[in-house]
Amino acid sequence: MLPDHIRRRDMSELLNEIVDILSYNEYTDNQVMTMMNYLIQEGNAKNPMQFITEIAKKSEKHEEALMTMSQALREEGIQKGMQKGMQKGKLEGIQEGIQKGRQEEEKQAYMKIARQLLESGMGRQSVRKLTGLTETEMKSLFQDSP
């Protein structure tokens, strides 16, 4: 019965039929878990965890097994969410690192230009205005040279 309907519509529409099937037949928890796995993998359930939880609430015989399955789905969802978050965070971190590296390279280039302009005799204020360096950065220009 279920294989005929599984791809036609949202599985939540079959919720009551599934509960009836579980109520009138003597299935083991293992058989019910196998059936639920099949429904989740092959069916069209928008929210598998909620689908299993609803069946568990209405199916006293298999409630514990189904709630365990629902919890496992929840934990799997959390893990997938964390992995996606970590991947996104790594990507953002790499992009931020690249941007900071570029800014640092740019700052070093301005400092090199400023040093050369000062050594060629250009006034301090003019150099500062042209390069955008701060007074502190201007003071550090010649501190590290021999």
CYANA upper distance limits for C-alpha pairs under 8 A (distance plus 0.5 A):
  1 MET  CA      5 HIS  CA      7.53
  2 LEU  CA      6 ILE  CA      6.30
  3 PRO  CA      7 ARG  CA      8.46
  5 HIS  CA      9 ARG  CA      7.65
  6 ILE  CA     11 MET  CA      7.30
  6 ILE  CA     39 LEU  CA      7.62
  6 ILE  CA     42 GLU  CA      7.51
  6 ILE  CA     43 GLY  CA      5.47
  6 ILE  CA     44 ASN  CA      7.51
  7 ARG  CA     42 GLU  CA      7.82
  7 ARG  CA     43 GLY  CA      6.06
  7 ARG  CA     44 ASN  CA      6.73
  9 ARG  CA     13 GLU  CA      7.75
  9 ARG  CA     44 ASN  CA      7.10
 10 ASP  CA     14 LEU  CA      8.25
 10 ASP  CA     43 GLY  CA      8.12
 10 ASP  CA     44 ASN  CA      5.58
 10 ASP  CA     45 ALA  CA      6.07
 10 ASP  CA     46 LYS  CA      7.72
 11 MET  CA     15 LEU  CA      7.31
 11 MET  CA     39 LEU  CA      8.32
 11 MET  CA     43 GLY  CA      6.83
 11 MET  CA     44 ASN  CA      6.03
 11 MET  CA     45 ALA  CA      5.53
 11 MET  CA     51 PHE  CA      8.38
 12 SER  CA     45 ALA  CA      7.03
 12 SER  CA     51 PHE  CA      6.85
 14 LEU  CA     18 ILE  CA      6.63
 15 LEU  CA     19 VAL  CA      6.78
 15 LEU  CA     51 PHE  CA      8.19
 15 LEU  CA     54 GLU  CA      8.33
 15 LEU  CA     55 ILE  CA      7.11
 16 ASN  CA     20 ASP  CA      6.64
 17 GLU  CA     21 ILE  CA      6.72
 18 ILE  CA     22 LEU  CA      6.74
 18 ILE  CA     55 ILE  CA      8.12
 19 VAL  CA     23 SER  CA      6.60
 19 VAL  CA     55 ILE  CA      6.65
 19 VAL  CA     58 LYS  CA      7.05
 19 VAL  CA     59 SER  CA      6.43
 20 ASP  CA     24 TYR  CA      6.71
 21 ILE  CA     25 ASN  CA      6.68
 22 LEU  CA     26 GLU  CA      7.94
 22 LEU  CA     27 TYR  CA      7.47
 22 LEU  CA     32 VAL  CA      8.31
 22 LEU  CA     59 SER  CA      7.45
 22 LEU  CA     61 LYS  CA      8.47
 23 SER  CA     59 SER  CA      7.19
 23 SER  CA     61 LYS  CA      7.82
 27 TYR  CA     31 GLN  CA      6.45
 27 TYR  CA     32 VAL  CA      6.90
 28 THR  CA     32 VAL  CA      6.81
 29 ASP  CA     33 MET  CA      6.57
 29 ASP  CA     62 HIS  CA      6.72
 29 ASP  CA     65 ALA  CA      6.69
 30 ASN  CA     34 THR  CA      6.71
 31 GLN  CA     35 MET  CA      6.70
 32 VAL  CA     36 MET  CA      6.64
 32 VAL  CA     62 HIS  CA      8.13
 33 MET  CA     37 ASN  CA      6.60
 33 MET  CA     65 ALA  CA      7.88
 33 MET  CA     66 LEU  CA      7.59
 33 MET  CA     69 MET  CA      8.02
 34 THR  CA     38 TYR  CA      6.73
 35 MET  CA     39 LEU  CA      6.69
 36 MET  CA     40 ILE  CA      6.58
 36 MET  CA     52 ILE  CA      7.99
 37 ASN  CA     41 GLN  CA      6.55
 38 TYR  CA     42 GLU  CA      6.28
 38 TYR  CA     43 GLY  CA      7.97
 39 LEU  CA     43 GLY  CA      5.38
 39 LEU  CA     44 ASN  CA      8.44
 40 ILE  CA     44 ASN  CA      7.81
 40 ILE  CA     45 ALA  CA      7.12
 40 ILE  CA     48 PRO  CA      6.65
 45 ALA  CA     51 PHE  CA      7.59
 47 ASN  CA     51 PHE  CA      6.67
 48 PRO  CA     52 ILE  CA      6.68
 48 PRO  CA     73 LEU  CA      8.28
 49 MET  CA     53 THR  CA      6.64
 49 MET  CA     70 SER  CA      5.65
 49 MET  CA     71 GLN  CA      8.25
 49 MET  CA     73 LEU  CA      6.39
 49 MET  CA     74 ARG  CA      6.96
 50 GLN  CA     54 GLU  CA      6.58
 50 GLN  CA     70 SER  CA      8.08
 51 PHE  CA     55 ILE  CA      6.93
 52 ILE  CA     56 ALA  CA      6.59
 52 ILE  CA     66 LEU  CA      6.88
 52 ILE  CA     67 MET  CA      7.92
 52 ILE  CA     69 MET  CA      8.08
 52 ILE  CA     70 SER  CA      6.35
 53 THR  CA     57 LYS  CA      6.71
 53 THR  CA     66 LEU  CA      7.43
 53 THR  CA     67 MET  CA      6.65
 53 THR  CA     70 SER  CA      6.46
 54 GLU  CA     58 LYS  CA      6.98
 55 ILE  CA     59 SER  CA      6.42
 55 ILE  CA     63 GLU  CA      8.36
 55 ILE  CA     66 LEU  CA      8.14
 56 ALA  CA     60 GLU  CA      7.52
 56 ALA  CA     62 HIS  CA      7.09
 56 ALA  CA     63 GLU  CA      4.86
 56 ALA  CA     64 GLU  CA      7.89
 56 ALA  CA     66 LEU  CA      5.80
 56 ALA  CA     67 MET  CA      6.59
 57 LYS  CA     63 GLU  CA      6.82
 58 LYS  CA     63 GLU  CA      8.24
 59 SER  CA     63 GLU  CA      6.12
 62 HIS  CA     66 LEU  CA      6.60
 63 GLU  CA     67 MET  CA      6.44
 64 GLU  CA     68 THR  CA      6.68
 65 ALA  CA     69 MET  CA      6.82
 66 LEU  CA     70 SER  CA      6.58
 67 MET  CA     71 GLN  CA      6.59
 68 THR  CA     72 ALA  CA      6.73
 69 MET  CA     73 LEU  CA      6.75
 70 SER  CA     74 ARG  CA      6.71
 71 GLN  CA     75 GLU  CA      6.67
 72 ALA  CA     76 GLU  CA      6.61
 73 LEU  CA     77 GLY  CA      6.64
 74 ARG  CA     78 ILE  CA      6.74
 75 GLU  CA     79 GLN  CA      6.66
 76 GLU  CA     80 LYS  CA      6.68
 77 GLY  CA     81 GLY  CA      6.57
 78 ILE  CA     82 MET  CA      6.59
 79 GLN  CA     83 GLN  CA      6.64
 80 LYS  CA     84 LYS  CA      6.69
 81 GLY  CA     85 GLY  CA      6.58
 82 MET  CA     86 MET  CA      6.54
 83 GLN  CA     87 GLN  CA      6.64
 84 LYS  CA     88 LYS  CA      6.58
 85 GLY  CA     89 GLY  CA      6.47
 86 MET  CA     90 LYS  CA      6.56
 87 GLN  CA     91 LEU  CA      6.70
 88 LYS  CA     92 GLU  CA      6.60
 89 GLY  CA     93 GLY  CA      6.45
 90 LYS  CA     94 ILE  CA      6.60
 91 LEU  CA     95 GLN  CA      6.68
 92 GLU  CA     96 GLU  CA      6.52
 93 GLY  CA     97 GLY  CA      6.51
 94 ILE  CA     98 ILE  CA      6.65
 95 GLN  CA     99 GLN  CA      6.68
 96 GLU  CA    100 LYS  CA      6.60
 97 GLY  CA    101 GLY  CA      6.49
 98 ILE  CA    102 ARG  CA      6.68
 99 GLN  CA    103 GLN  CA      6.71
100 LYS  CA    104 GLU  CA      6.57
101 GLY  CA    105 GLU  CA      6.64
102 ARG  CA    106 GLU  CA      6.59
103 GLN  CA    107 LYS  CA      6.59
104 GLU  CA    108 GLN  CA      6.64
105 GLU  CA    109 ALA  CA      6.69
106 GLU  CA    110 TYR  CA      6.79
107 LYS  CA    111 MET  CA      6.68
108 GLN  CA    112 LYS  CA      6.64
109 ALA  CA    113 ILE  CA      6.71
110 TYR  CA    114 ALA  CA      6.47
110 TYR  CA    131 THR  CA      6.24
110 TYR  CA    133 LEU  CA      8.06
111 MET  CA    115 ARG  CA      6.60
111 MET  CA    131 THR  CA      8.23
111 MET  CA    133 LEU  CA      8.04
111 MET  CA    137 GLU  CA      8.29
111 MET  CA    138 MET  CA      8.31
111 MET  CA    141 LEU  CA      7.23
112 LYS  CA    116 GLN  CA      6.80
113 ILE  CA    117 LEU  CA      6.61
113 ILE  CA    131 THR  CA      8.31
114 ALA  CA    118 LEU  CA      6.61
114 ALA  CA    127 VAL  CA      6.42
114 ALA  CA    128 ARG  CA      8.08
114 ALA  CA    131 THR  CA      7.13
114 ALA  CA    138 MET  CA      8.43
114 ALA  CA    141 LEU  CA      8.43
115 ARG  CA    119 GLU  CA      6.58
115 ARG  CA    141 LEU  CA      6.73
115 ARG  CA    142 PHE  CA      8.05
116 GLN  CA    120 SER  CA      6.64
117 LEU  CA    121 GLY  CA      7.02
117 LEU  CA    122 MET  CA      6.06
117 LEU  CA    127 VAL  CA      7.24
118 LEU  CA    122 MET  CA      5.62
118 LEU  CA    123 GLY  CA      7.18
118 LEU  CA    124 ARG  CA      7.23
118 LEU  CA    127 VAL  CA      7.59
122 MET  CA    126 SER  CA      7.46
122 MET  CA    127 VAL  CA      7.27
123 GLY  CA    127 VAL  CA      6.80
124 ARG  CA    128 ARG  CA      6.65
125 GLN  CA    129 LYS  CA      6.60
126 SER  CA    130 LEU  CA      6.63
127 VAL  CA    131 THR  CA      6.55
128 ARG  CA    132 GLY  CA      6.03
128 ARG  CA    133 LEU  CA      5.91
128 ARG  CA    134 THR  CA      7.54
128 ARG  CA    135 GLU  CA      8.18
128 ARG  CA    138 MET  CA      7.85
129 LYS  CA    133 LEU  CA      8.03
133 LEU  CA    137 GLU  CA      6.41
133 LEU  CA    138 MET  CA      6.91
134 THR  CA    138 MET  CA      6.70
135 GLU  CA    139 LYS  CA      6.70
136 THR  CA    140 SER  CA      6.91
137 GLU  CA    141 LEU  CA      7.03
139 LYS  CA    143 GLN  CA      7.95
140 SER  CA    144 ASP  CA      7.85
141 LEU  CA    145 SER  CA      8.48
